[in-house]
Amino acid sequence: MIGRHSLELALPGASIGAVAGAMAGGLTLLAGQSAGLAALSALALAAPLALFGGLYGVLLGRGVFRPGTFGPAGLYWVAAYPLSRLLQESVAGVGLADGVLPFLGFQAMVSLGFAIGFIWLHERLMPYWLLHRAGLNPHAAELLDHYVRHAQVLSRRKGARR
């Protein structure tokens, strides 16, 4: 069972996923759809992206992913983003007219762009969150230590190039 300490690690990723999904509602409105469809579309994408974003934070805290790496996290989103979009389309859309496999293939390609944005934003928000939680949460303190060590390695590499 996931404890409170792990759930605290999930909050930044869940927030990013929820906001990204909610933006889909705005895009749906811009496309000329009704407010009801926009709200349904936003909710249908925000919920799974928040879930997968939160799970990313938990997995990061358990050492499955490492700060500063893209490969494993990119593969994670190659699976998670198309599944999220499939859920959204099954609830609120009509994007499956060409079939499920072409839809999932296209979403897998788009997912790498989403992954870059998600990880970039997560890498900027998570350390600040960890600084606030590290005193009360041993998982946050341990993950913050990983971030600090990663920053030190980058700093040494940058200094060596000069």
N, C-alpha and C positions, 0 to 999 in steps of 0.2 A: 504494500500500500504506500502511496506517496504521502509523505508527511508535510507538515507546514513549512519546514525549511526548504524542501524541494519546490513546493508551490510558490514560495517567494522568488525562486530562481526562474519560474515560469512567467512571472508577471511582465517583464519587458517584452519578451517575444510574443506573448498573448496580446499585449497592447498594440504592438506593431501589426500583427495579423488582423486584429479587429479593425484598426484604422484603415489598413489597405483594403479590406473587404468592404468597409463602409463607403470608401471612395467609389466603389463600383456602382453604388446607388446614384451618386452624382453623375457619373458617366452615362448611366441609363437615362437619367433626366435630360442630359445634353443630347442624347440620341433621339429625344422626342417621345419617349415612353411616358406612361402615366406615373403619378407620384406613388400609387399603390404598388405598381410593378417595380419601381425604383427601390422602394422600401423592402420589398420581398427579395429583390436581387441583392441588395446590400446585406441583409440579414443572412441570406443563404450562402453568401461567400464569407462574410465576416466570422461566422461561427466556426466553420472548419479551419479557416486560416488562423484564427485565434487559438484553436485547439492545437494545430500543428506548430504554431509559433511558440506556444507555451511548452509543448513537448520538446522542442529544440532546446529551450533553456534548461529543462530538466536533464536532457541528455548531455548538454554541455557541462552541467554541474557534476554529472557522473563520469565524465572523462571520455564519453563516446566521441565527442567533437572537441577540438582544441581551438583556443583563440587564435585568430590570424590565419586559419587555413580555410580554403574554399572547397577543395575536392569532395570530401565526405559530406559537407553541408550542401553542396550543389547537388549531389546525388540524392540526398534526402528530399530536397525540394523538387527534383525531377519526378519523384513519386507523389509527394504530398500536394503540390500545386495542381496537377491534373485531376487528382481525386477531389480536391476542393471545388474545382471548376465543374467537374462532372456532377457533383451534388448540387451546385448552384443551377446548372442548366437543367437538371432533372426537376428542380422545383420551380424555377422562374423563367426558363428560357426556351428558345427554339433553335439553338445552335447545333443540335444533333441531327439536322436534316440529312447530312452526308454520311451519318453513321458514327458509331462510338469510336472505332479505331482511328479514323482520320482526325476526329476531334481530340482524342487523347494524344495522338502524335503531335499535333500542332501545339497543344497545351504543354507538352513536354519541352518543346523548343522554347516556348515563351517562358517557361519556368526558370530557365537559367538567368534570364534578365531579372525576374522577380527575386531569385536567390541572391543575385549580386546586390540589389537594393536592400533586401531584408538583412543580409549579413552586414553590409556597410552600416546600416542604421543600428542594428543590434550591437555591433562592436563599439559604437559611440555612446549608446545609452547604458549598456550593461555595466561597465566599470563604475559609473556614477551611482547606479542602484546598489552595486555591491559595496561601495564605500559606506553607504547608509545602513546596510544590513549586516555587515561583517562582524560588528560587535555582538550581535545577538544570534547570528546564524552561522554555525561552523561550516556549512556547505558554501555559504557566500564568502567566508574568509578564505577558504581553500581555493575557490575559483578566482577570487581577487588576487591571490598569490600567483596563480597561473598567468593572469593578465599582466601583473607586474614583471614577472620573469620574462614574458614575451616582449614587453616594452623594453626591458634592459637589453635583450638580445638584439632587437632592432636598433637600439641606440648605439650599441657597440659596433654593429655592422656599418652603420652610417658614419661613425667616427673613423672606422678603418679605411673607408673610401676617400676620406679627405686628405 
